[in-house]
């Protein structure tokens, strides 16, 4: 590239920073991607074009080299340079398409809110919960790298710390910039009944937000909620069906195994047995069942 006149680029700069600015411009134009881009469009000798778009070239290099979430492309638009931002993995792309903030957040309901600050350490791990801890660790490692992993159906007797573990899991997800929604299924059914009293459109919007706008969705204490034909079809089945079809990670805690839960669903008011069977198929495709043991900590309090 021949010596070009960039005097206009430095005209309004204080004298003491002009030399540094010239050196920065030189490094920018020596970047191999920038050079190839200019040569591709026969713009390597167009000082006015280069001068006008220098900030765009610098933005491109910065995003390309340092941005954790995006890679970048250079484009020509209306004889100017445009930096095209490209998500580095499918997880980020999903978040953007769903209208998520780039800063991950955790969403709770009235029941799970008390576990907002839950934490677990090595001292909390033992043989009873080792499988659950290992599953969570593998999931976070894989998902942080943009790889899909099945969720977990965490089953165990009451009071052994399943909900506390999911609260801590929620915080670890957010720390990895993974948004999560941590809800009680029992509370969700109550909330749905409240909303349908006033406006069915509000209920539709409420449920759509839950099933679609959650990178990771966690339901606590499945099996304690009232099961009717309405709650099964309108809430429970619809959410799990959407999550399965779109490969969205979903977690559950329950005192019941998946099969025991399905048998309980079959006993629900006006439930059609085939609907329970269809729900079973979705739960087993979405989640791996993991047993957690331990003693009832509530009796120790």
N, C-alpha and C positions, 0 to 999 in steps of 0.2 A: 504494500500500500504506500503510495507516494505521500510526501509531506503535504498536509492540507492546512488551510488557513482556518483556525478555530478562534480567531481573535474575539469574535462576538460572544463566544462561550464564557470568556474570562473578563469581558469588558467591565462588568459591574462588581467584580470581586475586589476586596481589599488587597493591596499589593502584597501583604505578608503571607497570603494563602494561595496566590496565583501559581507558584511553583508546585505546591502540593496538588492543586487541582489539575495542572497539566500532567503530572505524573499519574494521577488517578485516571485521567482520560486516556492516557497512553496504554495503561494496563487493560482498561476496558476494551479498547480497540484491538489489543493483541490477543484477547480471548478467542480461542479457536471457534467456538460456536458463533460468536458475534461476527468474526471475519467471514465464516462460511455463509452466514445469513446475508451479509452485505454483498458478497460476491454472487450469491444465487440470484439476487435481484438487480445486479449491475449497479450497485449503489456505493461501491467502495471508494469512489472518487467524488461522491456528492457531499461536499463539506456542509452545505446548508441542511441537508437531510440528517446527516450524522449529528450535527450540532443540535438540531431541534429535538432529536430523540435520544440524546445521551442518557438522560435520566431513566428512560425505559430500558436501555441496555443494562444499566447498573441494577435496576430492579430485577431483571431477568437473572443476572448472575447471582444476586443475593438469594433469590428464591431457589434457584437450581442447587446452590451449594449448601444452604443452611436451613431451609424450611423443612420441618419435620413432617408436615402434612401434605405439602404440595410439591410437585415438580412443575416445570414451566416450559412453554414454547413461545417462540417469537413469531408474530404474524404481521402482515401488512394490511392496514385498513385505512382507506382514504388517504393514501400516501403518507401514512404515519405508522409508527410501530405500536403494536398492542401486545402486551404480555398475557398469554393464555395460561390460567392456573388449572392444573390437572390433579385431582385427588390421587394420592400415592397408593391407596388401597380401597377395596370395596366398602369397608366399614365407614370410611370417611365419606365416600360417595353417597351411601345410604343416608348418613346424617344430614348432608347438605340437601338432598332431594326431599327429605322429610321435614325440612325447615328447622333443624336443630341448630343451636348455637355451637360454635366450634369449641367452646369451653363446656366440658361435660358437667352435667348436674345430676343430682339424685332427687327423685320425687317419692314422697311418702303419703300415706293416708292417716286418718285419725288413730288407727290402731298401731301402725308400724312406726309412727313418728318417734316414739320413745326409744327406738333403736338407732336413731340418727348418729349417735356418737359411739356406737359399739366398736370394740377393737378386740383382737385376739393376738396372743403372742405364743412363743414356743412353749411357754409354761402351761398353756391351755391345751396343748396337743397330747394325746395319749393313744393307746391302741384302739379305744372305742371309736374315736373320730378320725383316725389316720386316713381312711379311704376318702372321707369327705374333704379333708384338707388337701390331699393330693389331687383330687379331681378339680378343686377350685384353682389350685396353682397351675395345673396343666391348661385349664381353660383360659386363664388370664394370659399366660405366656403365648398361647396360640392365637387368641383373639387380638391381642396387641399387635401381632404381626399380620393381621388381616385375614387369618385363616378361620373358617367356620368350624365350630365345635358344637356338639349336642349339649343341651342343658342337663340338669340333674334333678331327679326326683329323690329328695332326701327324706327317708322314712326312718322313724324311730319313735319310741314311747315319749310321752309328754314330760316336759321339764328337763330334758337332757342338754338343751342349748342349741337346738336347730335354728330357732329364730334369731338368737344372738349371733350365731355363725353367719347367717345370711345378712344380718346388719353389718357385720364386719366386712363381709364380701362386697357389699354395696360400696363401702368406703374405699376398698381397694380398687374397685372398678373405676370410681371417679378419679382416684389418684393416677390411674393409667389413661385418663381422658376418655373414659367409656361411660356414656350416660346410661342411667338405670332407673327403673321404676319398681319400688318395693311396696307391695300392696297385700292386704289381707283379703282373701276371697270372700269371707263372711262380711267384711266391711263394704266390699265392692257391691255385693248384692243389696245391702241396705242403701247404699248411695244411689244405686239404680232405681230402687223403689221410690226414693225421695224425688228424683228427677222426673220420673214418669208421671208423678202426680201433677206436675205443672206444665210440662211441654215434652212431647215425645221427640221433637227435633233436638232438644238439649240432650236427651239420653243418647241419641244416635251419635251426636258430635262427641259426647263424653266417652263412649265406648270406642269410637274410631280413633280418638287420640290415644287411648290406652293400648290398643292392639297394634297400631301402626307407628306411633311416635315414641317407641321405646327400643333402644338398641338392645338392652338386656331387660327382660321382664321377670320379676320374682313374685310368686304368689305364696303367701304364708298360710299355713294351717288349712290346707285344702281338706275337705271332709267335714268341716264344722259348719259349713254354710247350708241353708235350707235348699233342698233340691226339688224343683217342680219342673214340669214341662217347659214353662216360660223361662225360668232361670237357666236351665240347661241349654235351650236353643238360642235364646237371645243373648246370653252373656257367656257362659262357660264354653260351649262348643264353638261359638263364633270366634272367640278370641284364640283358642288353641288351633282351630282350623286355619285361621289367617297366619298365625305364627309358623305353623308347619309348612304351609304352601310357600311362604317367603323365606324360609330357613332363618328365622329370627330366634336367637337363643332365649330359652325360657326355663326358669327354675321353679321348683315347688318344694315346700316342706309339708309333711303330713304325718299323722300318726298311723296312717294306713298305707299298705302297699298299693301299687297301681291297680292290681286285680281286686283287692278288697274295696278300694274306692269305687271302681266300676260296679261292683256288686251292690254297693250302697246307692249309687246313682240309679240303678235299675229299680230300686224300691221307692224312688221319688214319686211324688204325686203326679199322676197322669203321664209318667215318662214312658215312651215307646222303647222297648228293649233294643231295637235296632239302632236307635240314637245313642244308647249307651255303648254299644259295640263300636260304632263309628268314632265315638270319643276315645275309646281305648286305643284304636289304631293311631290316632293323632298323638296321644300322650306317649306311646311307646316309640314313635318315630322322632318325637321332639326331645325326649329325655332318656337318660340312663338311670336306672334305679340304683341308689346307693344306700346301704344300711348304716345307721349310726347308733351306737350304743351309749352306755353310761348310766349314771344314777340320776335320780330326780333332784336337781339342784334347788328347786323351789322348796323342798322339804328342809333344806339346809338353811334357808333364809329366815 
